[in-house]
Amino acid sequence: MLHTTAANRLGRGLIAFTVAATSAIAAMSFAASPAVAGTGTTASAQTQAELGDACTSADLGKRHAFIKSAEVAPTITHFKGWYVTDGSLGSQTVETTTQTVISVSVGETASIEAGFEVEALSKAGTTAGLEVKMSYTSTDSTSKSITWDFQKPGYYGLYEGTKKVTGTYGSLNCNRVDLGDGTHALKWVEAPDSGSYTTYTTLEEGAVRCEDTVPAGSVMRKAQELLDCGTTVARTDRAAAAKAPAPVATATRHPADRLTSPAASLTCAAGYYKIGTPDQSLFWTAPGFLQGDNVQLKPSTIFSLNLDQWQMCQGPEINGIAEQVFINHSSNKCLAIAEQSAGNEGSPLVQVDCKTDDLQRFYTYRDVPGSEKVGIQNKYTGYMIGHDRHAEGQPLRQYSSGRQDGSGTYVLLKV
């Protein structure tokens, strides 16, 4: 049930974070654009943002990734145990079977092309000290032939494998911070949204025998363990592996997780607001009758019929940042991300029937007191709201990192 109160309270302190990595991960600074393993490309340069650093009002609609945890695990994707005798030395082609399929993923995205997801994977690779895949790809799910020149008899494990990198990420958003002396400043703060990622390094293939001495923590050692050689060394290695920390869970949220608790009440501010471009020439306007669902930029006139006015209703706070629901004055429908394309870069803002759904909830990041500038982020996708160009009829869209030209900064005006 919706209740009416005075204006909402915003303000938060800075939250420290640490990067946890269970493998032998070197401590190093985040880099914006290491090389993409196996692709010959690099991530596009991005402005760096660090927790607690100063930002500007042009950054209110932007978002940057940081890594909260990372774990590296040697993983065998294809394997076959193979006996080689004195009479069968030389080159042989062996058909291996699939052991594990690894797919690159970041949070809820349907694809990884640019922006926030690439930045997150880039920083994950830097945290782990590895070159990792930074675009959508996966290891082969079918059997694979490996040709190997066998020089000695023995029991071999033929394998293809990689180092799988998993963990959790968070995002930094520009928001006002109370400095504690009656003044405020804009700083990069940890936003409520976070998620998990998976990537991996360049694939390697090879052959290993039970009696071979191989480096601990290597892909080859992992393949040797699969041979189940029965030696004391092998048993010791397997026991140590069994005691190793479990990998970070990387399961993707089920669509039902969009739904918040029905008991989560909303408190609506009195009156209505307009959301517009900083020059106040164009405003977020819900579609009129027979005009589709997309919310667009329109001039505000006496003929707008209140379609450019929104009631703001506040939900629960996370890390000092409150959820917001925007209800259109004219249609009484809620602002939302289009459900059928919610995981896509550039998915449009729409108005839909109000219900308890995180696609209809947003975080609002504000400039210092005295300024009406804001940036707005969808709760479920984590994407920032912006538009392609300053023009009447342009739809409002979501962008994983926001609009880097600052066009994702708007003004929030009380009617």
ZAMARGU-4260 file (C-alpha; in steps of 0.2 Angstrom, whole numbers, plus 5000, padded with zeros to 4 digits):
<rodrens>
0) 5000/5000/5000 | 5007/5018/4996 | 5008/5031/5009 | 5012/5050/5007 | 5026/5058/5017
5) 5038/5073/5015 | 5054/5072/5004 | 5065/5057/5006 | 5082/5057/5015 | 5098/5053/5005
10) 5116/5052/5011 | 5128/5039/5014 | 5145/5036/5021 | 5159/5027/5011 | 5160/5009/5012
15) 5177/5000/5011 | 5180/4985/5001 | 5193/4972/4999 | 5197/4960/4985 | 5198/4942/4991
20) 5207/4929/4980 | 5211/4912/4985 | 5223/4907/4972 | 5241/4914/4972 | 5235/4931/4965
25) 5247/4945/4965 | 5241/4962/4972 | 5241/4975/4958 | 5232/4991/4953 | 5216/4990/4942
30) 5221/4993/4924 | 5208/4999/4911 | 5213/4989/4896 | 5224/4974/4897 | 5225/4963/4881
35) 5211/4951/4878 | 5217/4934/4878 | 5216/4924/4862 | 5208/4939/4853 | 5222/4951/4849
40) 5211/4966/4854 | 5211/4977/4869 | 5197/4985/4880 | 5193/5003/4876 | 5201/5015/4887
45) 5189/5021/4901 | 5190/5034/4914 | 5196/5026/4930 | 5185/5028/4946 | 5190/5023/4963
50) 5180/5022/4979 | 5180/5039/4988 | 5187/5049/4973 | 5179/5065/4968 | 5167/5065/4954
55) 5157/5079/4945 | 5138/5081/4941 | 5142/5075/4923 | 5146/5058/4931 | 5129/5056/4940
60) 5123/5045/4925 | 5139/5035/4924 | 5144/5018/4932 | 5160/5009/4934 | 5165/4991/4939
65) 5176/4985/4954 | 5180/4968/4959 | 5175/4962/4976 | 5182/4944/4974 | 5191/4933/4962
70) 5196/4915/4962 | 5207/4905/4949 | 5203/4887/4947 | 5213/4876/4934 | 5199/4867/4924
75) 5199/4853/4912 | 5187/4855/4898 | 5191/4839/4888 | 5200/4823/4893 | 5204/4805/4889
80) 5214/4792/4897 | 5225/4783/4885 | 5237/4769/4886 | 5253/4769/4875 | 5264/4754/4873
85) 5281/4752/4865 | 5272/4746/4849 | 5261/4761/4848 | 5274/4776/4850 | 5273/4791/4838
90) 5259/4802/4833 | 5242/4797/4837 | 5225/4806/4836 | 5214/4804/4852 | 5196/4808/4853
95) 5193/4816/4870 | 5176/4819/4879 | 5169/4835/4886 | 5172/4837/4905 | 5166/4855/4908
100) 5159/4869/4898 | 5164/4887/4903 | 5154/4902/4897 | 5159/4920/4899 | 5146/4930/4909
105) 5144/4945/4919 | 5128/4947/4929 | 5112/4948/4920 | 5118/4952/4902 | 5112/4943/4887
110) 5129/4948/4878 | 5145/4955/4882 | 5151/4968/4869 | 5157/4984/4878 | 5154/4995/4893
115) 5152/4989/4911 | 5154/4971/4907 | 5171/4973/4898 | 5177/4984/4912 | 5172/4971/4925
120) 5181/4957/4916 | 5196/4968/4912 | 5198/4972/4931 | 5195/4954/4935 | 5209/4949/4924
125) 5221/4962/4932 | 5216/4956/4950 | 5220/4938/4945 | 5236/4943/4936 | 5230/4934/4920
130) 5224/4939/4903 | 5206/4933/4902 | 5192/4933/4889 | 5183/4949/4888 | 5169/4945/4876
135) 5155/4932/4875 | 5163/4915/4871 | 5162/4897/4878 | 5173/4882/4878 | 5168/4868/4866
140) 5153/4857/4872 | 5157/4843/4859 | 5171/4830/4859 | 5188/4836/4853 | 5202/4827/4844
145) 5220/4830/4850 | 5235/4824/4840 | 5250/4820/4851 | 5268/4813/4847 | 5270/4800/4861
150) 5289/4797/4864 | 5288/4785/4879 | 5276/4771/4884 | 5264/4774/4898 | 5247/4779/4904
155) 5243/4796/4898 | 5229/4809/4901 | 5226/4819/4885 | 5217/4835/4889 | 5212/4853/4885
160) 5210/4865/4899 | 5211/4883/4905 | 5211/4893/4921 | 5193/4898/4925 | 5191/4915/4934
165) 5176/4918/4944 | 5170/4930/4958 | 5159/4944/4962 | 5159/4962/4956 | 5151/4979/4962
170) 5148/4995/4954 | 5154/5013/4958 | 5141/5027/4956 | 5143/5046/4958 | 5133/5052/4972
175) 5132/5066/4986 | 5141/5062/5002 | 5138/5071/5018 | 5155/5076/5024 | 5149/5078/5042
180) 5152/5096/5044 | 5136/5102/5036 | 5143/5101/5018 | 5142/5089/5004 | 5153/5083/4990
185) 5151/5072/4975 | 5161/5056/4977 | 5161/5038/4969 | 5152/5027/4981 | 5148/5009/4981
190) 5131/5006/4973 | 5118/4993/4979 | 5119/4982/4964 | 5132/4968/4962 | 5133/4951/4954
195) 5145/4937/4949 | 5156/4935/4934 | 5164/4920/4925 | 5179/4921/4912 | 5194/4910/4908
200) 5211/4911/4900 | 5219/4905/4884 | 5215/4886/4881 | 5229/4874/4882 | 5231/4856/4877
205) 5243/4842/4881 | 5247/4825/4888 | 5253/4820/4905 | 5258/4803/4913 | 5256/4797/4931
210) 5275/4798/4934 | 5277/4815/4927 | 5282/4829/4939 | 5271/4844/4935 | 5268/4861/4944
215) 5255/4862/4957 | 5240/4873/4953 | 5243/4870/4934 | 5230/4864/4921 | 5242/4849/4918
220) 5242/4844/4937 | 5223/4845/4936 | 5223/4833/4921 | 5235/4821/4930 | 5223/4820/4945
225) 5210/4814/4933 | 5221/4799/4928 | 5218/4792/4946 | 5235/4785/4946 | 5234/4777/4963
230) 5251/4783/4969 | 5254/4791/4985 | 5258/4808/4977 | 5242/4807/4967 | 5232/4803/4983
235) 5240/4817/4992 | 5236/4829/4978 | 5218/4824/4977 | 5216/4826/4996 | 5223/4843/4996
240) 5211/4848/4981 | 5197/4841/4992 | 5201/4853/5006 | 5203/4868/4994 | 5190/4882/4996
245) 5175/4880/4985 | 5174/4891/4970 | 5163/4907/4971 | 5146/4904/4966 | 5142/4911/4949
250) 5124/4906/4946 | 5113/4918/4936 | 5098/4925/4945 | 5081/4917/4941 | 5069/4929/4933
255) 5058/4927/4949 | 5071/4935/4959 | 5065/4952/4951 | 5051/4951/4962 | 5053/4960/4979
260) 5044/4956/4995 | 5026/4961/4994 | 5028/4967/5012 | 5041/4980/5006 | 5031/4996/5008
265) 5033/5012/4997 | 5032/5030/5004 | 5027/5043/4991 | 5033/5061/4991 | 5019/5074/4990
270) 5016/5081/4973 | 5024/5077/4956 | 5041/5079/4948 | 5048/5082/4930 | 5064/5073/4924
275) 5072/5083/4910 | 5088/5087/4901 | 5100/5099/4911 | 5094/5114/4899 | 5076/5109/4903
280) 5071/5109/4885 | 5066/5090/4885 | 5057/5080/4898 | 5054/5061/4901 | 5036/5059/4894
285) 5025/5043/4894 | 5017/5038/4878 | 5000/5045/4875 | 4985/5035/4868 | 4990/5023/4853
290) 5008/5029/4854 | 5017/5013/4860 | 5025/5010/4876 | 5042/5018/4875 | 5045/5033/4887
295) 5053/5048/4876 | 5060/5065/4877 | 5047/5078/4874 | 5045/5097/4876 | 5034/5101/4891
300) 5019/5111/4886 | 5001/5114/4891 | 4996/5100/4879 | 5007/5087/4888 | 4992/5082/4898
305) 5003/5077/4914 | 5012/5064/4904 | 5028/5072/4908 | 5025/5072/4927 | 5030/5058/4939
310) 5026/5053/4957 | 5041/5047/4966 | 5038/5033/4979 | 5052/5027/4990 | 5056/5009/4995
315) 5069/5001/5006 | 5086/5008/5007 | 5102/4998/5003 | 5119/5005/5009 | 5110/5022/5012
320) 5102/5023/4994 | 5084/5021/4993 | 5074/5012/4979 | 5062/5023/4969 | 5046/5019/4959
325) 5041/5032/4947 | 5022/5033/4943 | 5015/5043/4929 | 5003/5057/4934 | 4992/5054/4918
330) 4992/5036/4915 | 4995/5030/4933 | 5007/5017/4926 | 5025/5014/4932 | 5041/5017/4924
335) 5051/5001/4919 | 5064/4993/4908 | 5056/4983/4894 | 5055/4965/4901 | 5058/4956/4884
340) 5075/4965/4882 | 5080/4968/4900 | 5097/4961/4898 | 5102/4971/4883 | 5112/4987/4880
345) 5101/5000/4874 | 5084/4992/4880 | 5071/5006/4881 | 5061/5013/4896 | 5043/5009/4895
350) 5027/5013/4906 | 5018/4997/4912 | 5005/4992/4924 | 5012/4994/4942 | 5017/4978/4951
355) 5030/4972/4963 | 5045/4970/4951 | 5063/4976/4952 | 5062/4981/4933 | 5051/4995/4940
360) 5063/5000/4953 | 5077/5013/4952 | 5091/5021/4962 | 5093/5040/4961 | 5110/5048/4963
365) 5109/5066/4967 | 5121/5081/4965 | 5125/5092/4981 | 5111/5102/4989 | 5106/5117/4979
370) 5108/5107/4962 | 5093/5098/4954 | 5105/5086/4944 | 5102/5067/4946 | 5108/5051/4938
375) 5096/5036/4938 | 5099/5017/4938 | 5088/5002/4936 | 5088/4991/4951 | 5087/4974/4942
380) 5099/4977/4928 | 5111/4989/4936 | 5111/4999/4920 | 5111/5018/4920 | 5097/5028/4911
385) 5102/5039/4896 | 5098/5044/4878 | 5107/5043/4861 | 5105/5061/4856 | 5097/5077/4862
390) 5081/5077/4851 | 5063/5077/4853 | 5056/5059/4851 | 5071/5051/4857 | 5067/5036/4868
395) 5075/5034/4885 | 5087/5019/4886 | 5098/5009/4898 | 5117/5008/4896 | 5128/4997/4906
400) 5141/5010/4910 | 5129/5025/4907 | 5132/5038/4894 | 5151/5043/4894 | 5147/5060/4886
405) 5137/5065/4902 | 5120/5065/4893 | 5114/5053/4907 | 5114/5067/4919 | 5096/5074/4921
410) 5087/5087/4932 | 5073/5083/4944 | 5061/5097/4946 | 5046/5098/4958 | 5030/5103/4949
</rodrens>
